[in-house]
C-alpha cells in the first residue's frame, strides 16, 4: 500500500502559464521523488506598464512517500 503527500509550490515564467507549470514540475523533481501528479490551484500575472511581465502558478504536487 502506498501513502502519498501533497505539497504546494509556486513557480514563475516570463513566457506562459504552461511554461511556469513545466518549470515547477522540473524543479520539484530534483527534490521530490515519486511525483505522480499535480494540479494548478491558482494563476497570477504580474503587469508592468500595461504588459504582462511574468506568469505565476501555485501547484499542488502529489508524490508517493518512500517506504
Predicted model as a PDB file, atoms N, CA, C, CB and O in Angstrom, pLDDT in the B-factor column:
MODEL        1                                                                  
ATOM      1  N   UNK A   1       0.840  -1.180   0.000  1.00 67.00           N  
ATOM      2  CA  UNK A   1       0.000   0.000   0.000  1.00 67.00           C  
ATOM      3  C   UNK A   1       0.884   1.242   0.000  1.00 67.00           C  
ATOM      4  CB  UNK A   1      -0.955  -0.001   1.216  1.00 67.00           C  
ATOM      5  O   UNK A   1       1.863   1.312   0.742  1.00 67.00           O  
ATOM      6  N   UNK A   2       0.542   2.207  -0.823  1.00 84.00           N  
ATOM      7  CA  UNK A   2       1.300   3.451  -0.925  1.00 84.00           C  
ATOM      8  C   UNK A   2       0.620   4.554  -0.129  1.00 84.00           C  
ATOM      9  CB  UNK A   2       1.454   3.873  -2.393  1.00 84.00           C  
ATOM     10  O   UNK A   2      -0.601   4.581   0.030  1.00 84.00           O  
ATOM     11  N   UNK A   3       1.439   5.446   0.356  1.00 92.00           N  
ATOM     12  CA  UNK A   3       0.946   6.644   1.038  1.00 92.00           C  
ATOM     13  C   UNK A   3       1.497   7.837   0.267  1.00 92.00           C  
ATOM     14  CB  UNK A   3       1.380   6.683   2.570  1.00 92.00           C  
ATOM     15  O   UNK A   3       2.693   7.908  -0.015  1.00 92.00           O  
ATOM     16  N   UNK A   4       0.621   8.764  -0.068  1.00 93.00           N  
ATOM     17  CA  UNK A   4       1.026   9.940  -0.844  1.00 93.00           C  
ATOM     18  C   UNK A   4       0.914  11.199  -0.003  1.00 93.00           C  
ATOM     19  CB  UNK A   4       0.171  10.075  -2.113  1.00 93.00           C  
ATOM     20  O   UNK A   4       0.187  11.249   0.988  1.00 93.00           O  
ATOM     21  N   UNK A   5       1.649  12.204  -0.424  1.00 95.00           N  
ATOM     22  CA  UNK A   5       1.625  13.509   0.232  1.00 95.00           C  
ATOM     23  C   UNK A   5       1.432  14.564  -0.841  1.00 95.00           C  
ATOM     24  CB  UNK A   5       2.935  13.768   1.051  1.00 95.00           C  
ATOM     25  O   UNK A   5       1.840  14.376  -1.988  1.00 95.00           O  
ATOM     26  N   UNK A   6       0.811  15.669  -0.469  1.00 96.00           N  
ATOM     27  CA  UNK A   6       0.619  16.794  -1.378  1.00 96.00           C  
ATOM     28  C   UNK A   6       1.380  17.984  -0.802  1.00 96.00           C  
ATOM     29  CB  UNK A   6      -0.909  17.128  -1.573  1.00 96.00           C  
ATOM     30  O   UNK A   6       1.247  18.308   0.378  1.00 96.00           O  
ATOM     31  N   UNK A   7       2.167  18.623  -1.640  1.00 97.00           N  
ATOM     32  CA  UNK A   7       2.883  19.815  -1.212  1.00 97.00           C  
ATOM     33  C   UNK A   7       2.599  20.941  -2.199  1.00 97.00           C  
ATOM     34  CB  UNK A   7       4.409  19.543  -1.101  1.00 97.00           C  
ATOM     35  O   UNK A   7       2.324  20.691  -3.373  1.00 97.00           O  
ATOM     36  N   UNK A   8       2.666  22.156  -1.730  1.00 97.00           N  
ATOM     37  CA  UNK A   8       2.355  23.317  -2.565  1.00 97.00           C  
ATOM     38  C   UNK A   8       3.645  24.016  -2.965  1.00 97.00           C  
ATOM     39  CB  UNK A   8       1.412  24.300  -1.823  1.00 97.00           C  
ATOM     40  O   UNK A   8       4.511  24.269  -2.127  1.00 97.00           O  
ATOM     41  N   UNK A   9       3.768  24.324  -4.245  1.00 97.00           N  
ATOM     42  CA  UNK A   9       4.914  25.096  -4.721  1.00 97.00           C  
ATOM     43  C   UNK A   9       4.412  26.230  -5.614  1.00 97.00           C  
ATOM     44  CB  UNK A   9       5.925  24.186  -5.492  1.00 97.00           C  
ATOM     45  O   UNK A   9       3.316  26.161  -6.171  1.00 97.00           O  
ATOM     46  N   UNK A  10       5.222  27.260  -5.738  1.00 98.00           N  
ATOM     47  CA  UNK A  10       4.911  28.392  -6.606  1.00 98.00           C  
ATOM     48  C   UNK A  10       6.016  28.470  -7.649  1.00 98.00           C  
ATOM     49  CB  UNK A  10       4.785  29.741  -5.793  1.00 98.00           C  
ATOM     50  O   UNK A  10       7.201  28.416  -7.318  1.00 98.00           O  
ATOM     51  N   UNK A  11       5.621  28.596  -8.901  1.00 98.00           N  
ATOM     52  CA  UNK A  11       6.579  28.652  -9.997  1.00 98.00           C  
ATOM     53  C   UNK A  11       6.255  29.837 -10.891  1.00 98.00           C  
ATOM     54  CB  UNK A  11       6.572  27.338 -10.808  1.00 98.00           C  
ATOM     55  O   UNK A  11       5.114  30.295 -10.950  1.00 98.00           O  
ATOM     56  N   UNK A  12       7.283  30.330 -11.590  1.00 97.00           N  
ATOM     57  CA  UNK A  12       7.117  31.530 -12.408  1.00 97.00           C  
ATOM     58  C   UNK A  12       7.803  31.360 -13.758  1.00 97.00           C  
ATOM     59  CB  UNK A  12       7.677  32.761 -11.679  1.00 97.00           C  
ATOM     60  O   UNK A  12       8.780  30.622 -13.888  1.00 97.00           O  
ATOM     61  N   UNK A  13       7.280  32.051 -14.749  1.00 98.00           N  
ATOM     62  CA  UNK A  13       7.871  32.076 -16.092  1.00 98.00           C  
ATOM     63  C   UNK A  13       7.590  33.425 -16.725  1.00 98.00           C  
ATOM     64  CB  UNK A  13       7.312  30.921 -16.982  1.00 98.00           C  
ATOM     65  O   UNK A  13       6.583  34.069 -16.429  1.00 98.00           O  
ATOM     66  N   UNK A  14       8.484  33.841 -17.591  1.00 97.00           N  
ATOM     67  CA  UNK A  14       8.243  35.073 -18.350  1.00 97.00           C  
ATOM     68  C   UNK A  14       7.516  34.770 -19.658  1.00 97.00           C  
ATOM     69  CB  UNK A  14       9.571  35.800 -18.639  1.00 97.00           C  
ATOM     70  O   UNK A  14       7.135  35.693 -20.380  1.00 97.00           O  
ATOM     71  N   UNK A  15       7.317  33.471 -19.977  1.00 97.00           N  
ATOM     72  CA  UNK A  15       6.718  33.075 -21.254  1.00 97.00           C  
ATOM     73  C   UNK A  15       5.221  32.809 -21.181  1.00 97.00           C  
ATOM     74  CB  UNK A  15       7.402  31.854 -21.766  1.00 97.00           C  
ATOM     75  O   UNK A  15       4.442  33.411 -21.921  1.00 97.00           O  
ATOM     76  N   UNK A  16       4.808  31.885 -20.266  1.00 98.00           N  
ATOM     77  CA  UNK A  16       3.404  31.464 -20.244  1.00 98.00           C  
ATOM     78  C   UNK A  16       3.096  30.689 -18.965  1.00 98.00           C  
ATOM     79  CB  UNK A  16       3.076  30.602 -21.481  1.00 98.00           C  
ATOM     80  O   UNK A  16       3.995  30.311 -18.213  1.00 98.00           O  
ATOM     81  N   UNK A  17       1.790  30.462 -18.738  1.00 98.00           N  
ATOM     82  CA  UNK A  17       1.381  29.630 -17.616  1.00 98.00           C  
ATOM     83  C   UNK A  17       1.880  28.197 -17.805  1.00 98.00           C  
ATOM     84  CB  UNK A  17      -0.149  29.652 -17.461  1.00 98.00           C  
ATOM     85  O   UNK A  17       2.333  27.562 -16.854  1.00 98.00           O  
ATOM     86  N   UNK A  18       1.795  27.695 -19.036  1.00 98.00           N  
ATOM     87  CA  UNK A  18       2.270  26.338 -19.321  1.00 98.00           C  
ATOM     88  C   UNK A  18       3.749  26.188 -18.980  1.00 98.00           C  
ATOM     89  CB  UNK A  18       2.034  25.987 -20.796  1.00 98.00           C  
ATOM     90  O   UNK A  18       4.161  25.184 -18.400  1.00 98.00           O  
ATOM     91  N   UNK A  19       4.535  27.180 -19.338  1.00 98.00           N  
ATOM     92  CA  UNK A  19       5.961  27.150 -19.047  1.00 98.00           C  
ATOM     93  C   UNK A  19       6.215  27.208 -17.540  1.00 98.00           C  
ATOM     94  CB  UNK A  19       6.669  28.311 -19.748  1.00 98.00           C  
ATOM     95  O   UNK A  19       7.132  26.558 -17.039  1.00 98.00           O  
ATOM     96  N   UNK A  20       5.411  27.977 -16.827  1.00 98.00           N  
ATOM     97  CA  UNK A  20       5.548  28.050 -15.364  1.00 98.00           C  
ATOM     98  C   UNK A  20       5.270  26.684 -14.736  1.00 98.00           C  
ATOM     99  CB  UNK A  20       4.585  29.118 -14.776  1.00 98.00           C  
ATOM    100  O   UNK A  20       5.955  26.281 -13.796  1.00 98.00           O  
ATOM    101  N   UNK A  21       4.265  25.972 -15.253  1.00 98.00           N  
ATOM    102  CA  UNK A  21       3.960  24.627 -14.750  1.00 98.00           C  
ATOM    103  C   UNK A  21       5.138  23.695 -15.036  1.00 98.00           C  
ATOM    104  CB  UNK A  21       2.652  24.072 -15.398  1.00 98.00           C  
ATOM    105  O   UNK A  21       5.583  22.963 -14.153  1.00 98.00           O  
ATOM    106  N   UNK A  22       5.637  23.725 -16.265  1.00 97.00           N  
ATOM    107  CA  UNK A  22       6.781  22.879 -16.642  1.00 97.00           C  
ATOM    108  C   UNK A  22       7.987  23.163 -15.745  1.00 97.00           C  
ATOM    109  CB  UNK A  22       7.160  23.109 -18.125  1.00 97.00           C  
ATOM    110  O   UNK A  22       8.642  22.234 -15.271  1.00 97.00           O  
ATOM    111  N   UNK A  23       8.278  24.435 -15.513  1.00 97.00           N  
ATOM    112  CA  UNK A  23       9.404  24.818 -14.655  1.00 97.00           C  
ATOM    113  C   UNK A  23       9.219  24.294 -13.238  1.00 97.00           C  
ATOM    114  CB  UNK A  23       9.566  26.340 -14.632  1.00 97.00           C  
ATOM    115  O   UNK A  23      10.160  23.795 -12.621  1.00 97.00           O  
ATOM    116  N   UNK A  24       8.000  24.413 -12.731  1.00 97.00           N  
ATOM    117  CA  UNK A  24       7.725  23.965 -11.369  1.00 97.00           C  
ATOM    118  C   UNK A  24       7.900  22.467 -11.195  1.00 97.00           C  
ATOM    119  CB  UNK A  24       6.331  24.353 -10.974  1.00 97.00           C  
ATOM    120  O   UNK A  24       8.507  22.018 -10.223  1.00 97.00           O  
ATOM    121  N   UNK A  25       7.370  21.688 -12.135  1.00 97.00           N  
ATOM    122  CA  UNK A  25       7.490  20.235 -12.049  1.00 97.00           C  
ATOM    123  C   UNK A  25       8.938  19.806 -12.235  1.00 97.00           C  
ATOM    124  CB  UNK A  25       6.596  19.556 -13.095  1.00 97.00           C  
ATOM    125  O   UNK A  25       9.423  18.918 -11.533  1.00 97.00           O  
ATOM    126  N   UNK A  26       9.622  20.432 -13.174  1.00 97.00           N  
ATOM    127  CA  UNK A  26      11.037  20.101 -13.413  1.00 97.00           C  
ATOM    128  C   UNK A  26      11.871  20.339 -12.159  1.00 97.00           C  
ATOM    129  CB  UNK A  26      11.598  20.934 -14.585  1.00 97.00           C  
ATOM    130  O   UNK A  26      12.692  19.503 -11.781  1.00 97.00           O  
ATOM    131  N   UNK A  27      11.657  21.478 -11.523  1.00 97.00           N  
ATOM    132  CA  UNK A  27      12.422  21.804 -10.310  1.00 97.00           C  
ATOM    133  C   UNK A  27      12.024  20.904  -9.155  1.00 97.00           C  
ATOM    134  CB  UNK A  27      12.217  23.273  -9.919  1.00 97.00           C  
ATOM    135  O   UNK A  27      12.891  20.424  -8.425  1.00 97.00           O  
ATOM    136  N   UNK A  28      10.728  20.663  -8.970  1.00 97.00           N  
ATOM    137  CA  UNK A  28      10.262  19.812  -7.871  1.00 97.00           C  
ATOM    138  C   UNK A  28      10.823  18.400  -8.002  1.00 97.00           C  
ATOM    139  CB  UNK A  28       8.726  19.769  -7.838  1.00 97.00           C  
ATOM    140  O   UNK A  28      11.096  17.746  -6.996  1.00 97.00           O  
ATOM    141  N   UNK A  29      10.995  17.927  -9.230  1.00 96.00           N  
ATOM    142  CA  UNK A  29      11.506  16.580  -9.480  1.00 96.00           C  
ATOM    143  C   UNK A  29      12.944  16.400  -9.006  1.00 96.00           C  
ATOM    144  CB  UNK A  29      11.417  16.263 -10.953  1.00 96.00           C  
ATOM    145  O   UNK A  29      13.385  15.273  -8.781  1.00 96.00           O  
ATOM    146  N   UNK A  30      13.668  17.491  -8.853  1.00 96.00           N  
ATOM    147  CA  UNK A  30      15.041  17.395  -8.348  1.00 96.00           C  
ATOM    148  C   UNK A  30      15.071  17.047  -6.864  1.00 96.00           C  
ATOM    149  CB  UNK A  30      15.785  18.707  -8.587  1.00 96.00           C  
ATOM    150  O   UNK A  30      16.031  16.444  -6.384  1.00 96.00           O  
ATOM    151  N   UNK A  31      14.026  17.423  -6.141  1.00 94.00           N  
ATOM    152  CA  UNK A  31      13.973  17.215  -4.692  1.00 94.00           C  
ATOM    153  C   UNK A  31      12.980  16.130  -4.296  1.00 94.00           C  
ATOM    154  CB  UNK A  31      13.612  18.510  -3.996  1.00 94.00           C  
ATOM    155  O   UNK A  31      13.269  15.300  -3.433  1.00 94.00           O  
ATOM    156  N   UNK A  32      11.817  16.140  -4.925  1.00 93.00           N  
ATOM    157  CA  UNK A  32      10.760  15.184  -4.579  1.00 93.00           C  
ATOM    158  C   UNK A  32      10.823  13.982  -5.507  1.00 93.00           C  
ATOM    159  CB  UNK A  32       9.366  15.851  -4.656  1.00 93.00           C  
ATOM    160  O   UNK A  32      10.811  14.128  -6.730  1.00 93.00           O  
ATOM    161  N   UNK A  33      10.889  12.808  -4.924  1.00 92.00           N  
ATOM    162  CA  UNK A  33      10.897  11.574  -5.715  1.00 92.00           C  
ATOM    163  C   UNK A  33       9.498  10.974  -5.710  1.00 92.00           C  
ATOM    164  CB  UNK A  33      11.937  10.552  -5.158  1.00 92.00           C  
ATOM    165  O   UNK A  33       8.761  11.112  -4.734  1.00 92.00           O  
ATOM    166  N   UNK A  34       9.143  10.322  -6.782  1.00 92.00           N  
ATOM    167  CA  UNK A  34       7.849   9.658  -6.849  1.00 92.00           C  
ATOM    168  C   UNK A  34       6.677  10.573  -7.130  1.00 92.00           C  
ATOM    169  CB  UNK A  34       7.603   8.951  -5.591  1.00 92.00           C  
ATOM    170  O   UNK A  34       5.560  10.300  -6.690  1.00 92.00           O  
ATOM    171  N   UNK A  35       6.915  11.674  -7.867  1.00 95.00           N  
ATOM    172  CA  UNK A  35       5.818  12.576  -8.226  1.00 95.00           C  
ATOM    173  C   UNK A  35       4.849  11.827  -9.139  1.00 95.00           C  
ATOM    174  CB  UNK A  35       6.355  13.874  -8.923  1.00 95.00           C  
ATOM    175  O   UNK A  35       5.250  11.229 -10.138  1.00 95.00           O  
ATOM    176  N   UNK A  36       3.575  11.872  -8.777  1.00 95.00           N  
ATOM    177  CA  UNK A  36       2.541  11.173  -9.540  1.00 95.00           C  
ATOM    178  C   UNK A  36       1.579  12.107 -10.247  1.00 95.00           C  
ATOM    179  CB  UNK A  36       1.771  10.268  -8.637  1.00 95.00           C  
ATOM    180  O   UNK A  36       0.867  11.683 -11.158  1.00 95.00           O  
ATOM    181  N   UNK A  37       1.541  13.376  -9.845  1.00 96.00           N  
ATOM    182  CA  UNK A  37       0.622  14.311 -10.473  1.00 96.00           C  
ATOM    183  C   UNK A  37       0.685  15.677  -9.823  1.00 96.00           C  
ATOM    184  CB  UNK A  37      -0.789  13.778 -10.415  1.00 96.00           C  
ATOM    185  O   UNK A  37       1.354  15.876  -8.808  1.00 96.00           O  
ATOM    186  N   UNK A  38      -0.021  16.608 -10.427  1.00 97.00           N  
ATOM    187  CA  UNK A  38      -0.090  17.964  -9.880  1.00 97.00           C  
ATOM    188  C   UNK A  38      -1.317  18.648 -10.462  1.00 97.00           C  
ATOM    189  CB  UNK A  38       1.213  18.779 -10.197  1.00 97.00           C  
ATOM    190  O   UNK A  38      -1.789  18.289 -11.541  1.00 97.00           O  
ATOM    191  N   UNK A  39      -1.817  19.617  -9.751  1.00 97.00           N  
ATOM    192  CA  UNK A  39      -2.897  20.434 -10.299  1.00 97.00           C  
ATOM    193  C   UNK A  39      -2.610  21.895  -9.995  1.00 97.00           C  
ATOM    194  CB  UNK A  39      -4.277  20.010  -9.720  1.00 97.00           C  
ATOM    195  O   UNK A  39      -1.985  22.236  -8.991  1.00 97.00           O  
ATOM    196  N   UNK A  40      -3.085  22.738 -10.890  1.00 98.00           N  
ATOM    197  CA  UNK A  40      -2.885  24.176 -10.739  1.00 98.00           C  
ATOM    198  C   UNK A  40      -3.976  24.700  -9.815  1.00 98.00           C  
ATOM    199  CB  UNK A  40      -2.909  24.913 -12.129  1.00 98.00           C  
ATOM    200  O   UNK A  40      -5.160  24.668 -10.149  1.00 98.00           O  
ATOM    201  N   UNK A  41      -3.561  25.179  -8.659  1.00 97.00           N  
ATOM    202  CA  UNK A  41      -4.514  25.692  -7.674  1.00 97.00           C  
ATOM    203  C   UNK A  41      -4.831  27.166  -7.903  1.00 97.00           C  
ATOM    204  CB  UNK A  41      -3.969  25.495  -6.268  1.00 97.00           C  
ATOM    205  O   UNK A  41      -5.911  27.639  -7.550  1.00 97.00           O  
ATOM    206  N   UNK A  42      -3.870  27.893  -8.502  1.00 98.00           N  
ATOM    207  CA  UNK A  42      -4.075  29.326  -8.714  1.00 98.00           C  
ATOM    208  C   UNK A  42      -3.143  29.811  -9.818  1.00 98.00           C  
ATOM    209  CB  UNK A  42      -3.835  30.125  -7.402  1.00 98.00           C  
ATOM    210  O   UNK A  42      -2.089  29.222 -10.057  1.00 98.00           O  
ATOM    211  N   UNK A  43      -3.535  30.874 -10.478  1.00 98.00           N  
ATOM    212  CA  UNK A  43      -2.724  31.506 -11.507  1.00 98.00           C  
ATOM    213  C   UNK A  43      -2.724  33.006 -11.275  1.00 98.00           C  
ATOM    214  CB  UNK A  43      -3.247  31.164 -12.925  1.00 98.00           C  
ATOM    215  O   UNK A  43      -3.709  33.575 -10.805  1.00 98.00           O  
ATOM    216  N   UNK A  44      -1.596  33.644 -11.614  1.00 98.00           N  
ATOM    217  CA  UNK A  44      -1.488  35.084 -11.436  1.00 98.00           C  
ATOM    218  C   UNK A  44      -0.506  35.626 -12.466  1.00 98.00           C  
ATOM    219  CB  UNK A  44      -1.036  35.441  -9.989  1.00 98.00           C  
ATOM    220  O   UNK A  44       0.470  34.961 -12.813  1.00 98.00           O  
ATOM    221  N   UNK A  45      -0.766  36.825 -12.948  1.00 98.00           N  
ATOM    222  CA  UNK A  45       0.202  37.501 -13.805  1.00 98.00           C  
ATOM    223  C   UNK A  45       0.700  38.753 -13.101  1.00 98.00           C  
ATOM    224  CB  UNK A  45      -0.421  37.855 -15.181  1.00 98.00           C  
ATOM    225  O   UNK A  45      -0.010  39.361 -12.300  1.00 98.00           O  
ATOM    226  N   UNK A  46       1.927  39.123 -13.412  1.00 97.00           N  
ATOM    227  CA  UNK A  46       2.498  40.373 -12.942  1.00 97.00           C  
ATOM    228  C   UNK A  46       2.513  41.320 -14.130  1.00 97.00           C  
ATOM    229  CB  UNK A  46       3.939  40.172 -12.336  1.00 97.00           C  
ATOM    230  O   UNK A  46       2.946  40.949 -15.222  1.00 97.00           O  
ATOM    231  N   UNK A  47       2.041  42.540 -13.919  1.00 97.00           N  
ATOM    232  CA  UNK A  47       1.914  43.510 -15.009  1.00 97.00           C  
ATOM    233  C   UNK A  47       2.782  44.733 -14.703  1.00 97.00           C  
ATOM    234  CB  UNK A  47       0.422  43.927 -15.212  1.00 97.00           C  
ATOM    235  O   UNK A  47       2.811  45.235 -13.579  1.00 97.00           O  
ATOM    236  N   UNK A  48       3.489  45.197 -15.742  1.00 97.00           N  
ATOM    237  CA  UNK A  48       4.306  46.400 -15.628  1.00 97.00           C  
ATOM    238  C   UNK A  48       4.057  47.251 -16.870  1.00 97.00           C  
ATOM    239  CB  UNK A  48       5.832  46.048 -15.471  1.00 97.00           C  
ATOM    240  O   UNK A  48       4.264  46.787 -17.992  1.00 97.00           O  
ATOM    241  N   UNK A  49       3.621  48.476 -16.679  1.00 97.00           N  
ATOM    242  CA  UNK A  49       3.303  49.389 -17.792  1.00 97.00           C  
ATOM    243  C   UNK A  49       2.327  48.778 -18.792  1.00 97.00           C  
ATOM    244  CB  UNK A  49       4.580  49.791 -18.516  1.00 97.00           C  
ATOM    245  O   UNK A  49       2.476  48.939 -20.003  1.00 97.00           O  
ATOM    246  N   UNK A  50       1.324  48.072 -18.263  1.00 97.00           N  
ATOM    247  CA  UNK A  50       0.290  47.514 -19.115  1.00 97.00           C  
ATOM    248  C   UNK A  50       0.668  46.242 -19.846  1.00 97.00           C  
ATOM    249  CB  UNK A  50      -0.107  48.513 -20.092  1.00 97.00           C  
ATOM    250  O   UNK A  50      -0.115  45.748 -20.658  1.00 97.00           O  
ATOM    251  N   UNK A  51       1.847  45.700 -19.581  1.00 97.00           N  
ATOM    252  CA  UNK A  51       2.291  44.472 -20.237  1.00 97.00           C  
ATOM    253  C   UNK A  51       2.545  43.390 -19.190  1.00 97.00           C  
ATOM    254  CB  UNK A  51       3.569  44.727 -21.076  1.00 97.00           C  
ATOM    255  O   UNK A  51       3.036  43.666 -18.096  1.00 97.00           O  
ATOM    256  N   UNK A  52       2.204  42.169 -19.545  1.00 97.00           N  
ATOM    257  CA  UNK A  52       2.462  41.040 -18.647  1.00 97.00           C  
ATOM    258  C   UNK A  52       3.958  40.774 -18.632  1.00 97.00           C  
ATOM    259  CB  UNK A  52       1.670  39.763 -19.088  1.00 97.00           C  
ATOM    260  O   UNK A  52       4.581  40.579 -19.676  1.00 97.00           O  
ATOM    261  N   UNK A  53       4.525  40.768 -17.423  1.00 97.00           N  
ATOM    262  CA  UNK A  53       5.964  40.533 -17.279  1.00 97.00           C  
ATOM    263  C   UNK A  53       6.277  39.139 -16.739  1.00 97.00           C  
ATOM    264  CB  UNK A  53       6.569  41.578 -16.364  1.00 97.00           C  
ATOM    265  O   UNK A  53       7.375  38.625 -16.951  1.00 97.00           O  
ATOM    266  N   UNK A  54       5.320  38.525 -16.044  1.00 98.00           N  
ATOM    267  CA  UNK A  54       5.547  37.162 -15.577  1.00 98.00           C  
ATOM    268  C   UNK A  54       4.229  36.444 -15.309  1.00 98.00           C  
ATOM    269  CB  UNK A  54       6.407  37.169 -14.315  1.00 98.00           C  
ATOM    270  O   UNK A  54       3.204  37.056 -15.010  1.00 98.00           O  
ATOM    271  N   UNK A  55       4.301  35.138 -15.427  1.00 98.00           N  
ATOM    272  CA  UNK A  55       3.166  34.251 -15.179  1.00 98.00           C  
ATOM    273  C   UNK A  55       3.522  33.392 -13.975  1.00 98.00           C  
ATOM    274  CB  UNK A  55       2.825  33.363 -16.441  1.00 98.00           C  
ATOM    275  O   UNK A  55       4.588  32.778 -13.944  1.00 98.00           O  
ATOM    276  N   UNK A  56       2.641  33.346 -12.988  1.00 98.00           N  
ATOM    277  CA  UNK A  56       2.889  32.549 -11.785  1.00 98.00           C  
ATOM    278  C   UNK A  56       1.780  31.542 -11.587  1.00 98.00           C  
ATOM    279  CB  UNK A  56       3.016  33.447 -10.549  1.00 98.00           C  
ATOM    280  O   UNK A  56       0.609  31.825 -11.836  1.00 98.00           O  
ATOM    281  N   UNK A  57       2.165  30.361 -11.135  1.00 98.00           N  
ATOM    282  CA  UNK A  57       1.194  29.326 -10.814  1.00 98.00           C  
ATOM    283  C   UNK A  57       1.486  28.773  -9.424  1.00 98.00           C  
ATOM    284  CB  UNK A  57       1.220  28.197 -11.872  1.00 98.00           C  
ATOM    285  O   UNK A  57       2.637  28.668  -9.000  1.00 98.00           O  
ATOM    286  N   UNK A  58       0.414  28.424  -8.734  1.00 98.00           N  
ATOM    287  CA  UNK A  58       0.521  27.687  -7.476  1.00 98.00           C  
ATOM    288  C   UNK A  58       0.149  26.259  -7.822  1.00 98.00           C  
ATOM    289  CB  UNK A  58      -0.413  28.292  -6.326  1.00 98.00           C  
ATOM    290  O   UNK A  58      -0.962  25.988  -8.278  1.00 98.00           O  
ATOM    291  N   UNK A  59       1.093  25.340  -7.601  1.00 98.00           N  
ATOM    292  CA  UNK A  59       0.887  23.933  -7.925  1.00 98.00           C  
ATOM    293  C   UNK A  59       0.752  23.110  -6.655  1.00 98.00           C  
ATOM    294  CB  UNK A  59       2.038  23.402  -8.784  1.00 98.00           C  
ATOM    295  O   UNK A  59       1.486  23.317  -5.689  1.00 98.00           O  
ATOM    296  N   UNK A  60      -0.174  22.189  -6.662  1.00 98.00           N  
ATOM    297  CA  UNK A  60      -0.306  21.182  -5.612  1.00 98.00           C  
ATOM    298  C   UNK A  60       0.286  19.907  -6.216  1.00 98.00           C  
ATOM    299  CB  UNK A  60      -1.836  20.982  -5.134  1.00 98.00           C  
ATOM    300  O   UNK A  60      -0.300  19.308  -7.118  1.00 98.00           O  
ATOM    301  N   UNK A  61       1.437  19.505  -5.718  1.00 97.00           N  
ATOM    302  CA  UNK A  61       2.178  18.375  -6.273  1.00 97.00           C  
ATOM    303  C   UNK A  61       1.975  17.154  -5.373  1.00 97.00           C  
ATOM    304  CB  UNK A  61       3.697  18.716  -6.415  1.00 97.00           C  
ATOM    305  O   UNK A  61       2.178  17.219  -4.160  1.00 97.00           O  
ATOM    306  N   UNK A  62       1.570  16.041  -5.992  1.00 96.00           N  
ATOM    307  CA  UNK A  62       1.334  14.789  -5.265  1.00 96.00           C  
ATOM    308  C   UNK A  62       2.502  13.845  -5.525  1.00 96.00           C  
ATOM    309  CB  UNK A  62      -0.021  14.129  -5.691  1.00 96.00           C  
ATOM    310  O   UNK A  62       2.888  13.614  -6.671  1.00 96.00           O  
ATOM    311  N   UNK A  63       3.063  13.300  -4.434  1.00 95.00           N  
ATOM    312  CA  UNK A  63       4.142  12.331  -4.577  1.00 95.00           C  
ATOM    313  C   UNK A  63       3.977  11.218  -3.557  1.00 95.00           C  
ATOM    314  CB  UNK A  63       5.514  13.010  -4.417  1.00 95.00           C  
ATOM    315  O   UNK A  63       3.392  11.412  -2.491  1.00 95.00           O  
ATOM    316  N   UNK A  64       4.502  10.048  -3.902  1.00 94.00           N  
ATOM    317  CA  UNK A  64       4.399   8.877  -3.042  1.00 94.00           C  
ATOM    318  C   UNK A  64       5.560   8.873  -2.067  1.00 94.00           C  
ATOM    319  CB  UNK A  64       4.375   7.574  -3.873  1.00 94.00           C  
ATOM    320  O   UNK A  64       6.709   9.067  -2.463  1.00 94.00           O  
ATOM    321  N   UNK A  65       5.263   8.651  -0.781  1.00 92.00           N  
ATOM    322  CA  UNK A  65       6.296   8.591   0.228  1.00 92.00           C  
ATOM    323  C   UNK A  65       7.070   7.283   0.128  1.00 92.00           C  
ATOM    324  CB  UNK A  65       5.693   8.750   1.615  1.00 92.00           C  
ATOM    325  O   UNK A  65       6.492   6.221  -0.103  1.00 92.00           O  
ATOM    326  N   UNK A  66       8.381   7.376   0.305  1.00 85.00           N  
ATOM    327  CA  UNK A  66       9.235   6.180   0.252  1.00 85.00           C  
ATOM    328  C   UNK A  66       9.006   5.336   1.511  1.00 85.00           C  
ATOM    329  CB  UNK A  66      10.748   6.577   0.122  1.00 85.00           C  
ATOM    330  O   UNK A  66       8.711   5.853   2.588  1.00 85.00           O  
ATOM    331  N   UNK A  67       9.150   4.030   1.335  1.00 78.00           N  
ATOM    332  CA  UNK A  67       8.989   3.115   2.476  1.00 78.00           C  
ATOM    333  C   UNK A  67      10.129   3.225   3.447  1.00 78.00           C  
ATOM    334  CB  UNK A  67       8.873   1.686   2.002  1.00 78.00           C  
ATOM    335  O   UNK A  67      10.148   2.525   4.459  1.00 78.00           O  
TER     336      UNK A  67                                                      
ENDMDL                                                                          
END                                                                             
